[in-house]
Amino acid sequence: MSKRNQYAPEFKAKVALEALKGEQTVAELASRFGVHPTMIHTWKRALLEGASGVFERGGRKAPEIDEEQVKELHAKIGELAVANDFLSRKLKPWTGK
């Protein structure tokens, strides 16, 4: 049983852009890049559908911050800081520091 190939996003974009140019047929591109023609059609369609996102107002979207997760992480940091402090005090007799 063969393992599926994983292609880098840069490679997919390169192949899809070549397909959009229309200078070569999909069959020629498939043999040139060593991928199946169906993959080229899929990548081309994905590129066309996602291209409008490049020109959205404000450029890239700011990542959404989950306040609840931030609170949980701050609480965990506090717990770990207390535990670290406790253990460092308890280990002083053995480390001599």
N, C-alpha and C positions, 0 to 999 in steps of 0.2 A: 504494500500500500504506500503510495507516495504522499509526501507532505506538501501542503499548499504553500505557494510562494507568498511572501510578504514583501510588498513593494513600498519604497519610501514615498512620502507625499511629494517630494521634489520630482521624483521620476514620473509619478502619475501626472503631475502638472505639465511636465515637459511633453509627455506623449499626447495628452489631451490638447495642448496648444498646437502641436504638430498636426493633429487631426482637424482642428479648427481652421488651420491655414488652408487646407484642401489641396496642397501641392502634390500629395501622394494619396493613394487610396488607402483605406483601412487595412486591406490585405497586405499591402506593401509595408505599412507601418508595423503591422503585426510581425511580419518576418524580420524586419529591421531591428525591432526592439525585443523580439522573442516573447511576445505575449499573445494571448488569444484575442481575436477581433472583438469578441463580446466585451472583454475587459476595456478595450479602447472606447467602445460605444458608451459603456457605463461611466467611465472617467470623464468623457466629453460631456455627457448629460449632467454629471455632478458639477463640473466646472461652469457650465452655463447656468445652472440653477443657483449656484453659490456666488456667482460673479456680482450680483447686485449688492451683496453684503459688503463688498469692498468700498462702495460709494455711499454707504449710509452716513447720515449726518453725525458728526462727532467721531468719526473713525472707528476705532475699536470700542466695543462696549466695556464699560467698567465692570469688573467682577462684582457680582452680588455678594454682600456680606450677610451671613446668617448670624444674627445677634445671639441666638440661643447657643449655637455652637461656639461662638467666641466666649460666652460666659462659662460654658463647660470647660473649655481649654484653659481659661484663666484659673478656674478652680483647681484643675489638675496640676497646673504649674505651682500653685500655692501648696498643694499637698506634697508634691515632690520636693519643694524647697524646704518644707518643715522636716520631712523625712531625711533629707540630705544633711541638714543642720544637726538633727538628733544623732544620726550615725557618725558624723564627724566628731561630735563631742564624746561619744561613747568609745570611739577608736583611739582617742588621744593617748590613753595609757599604754597601748600596744605599739603605736607608731612613734612615740616620743616627741611629737611635734606640739 
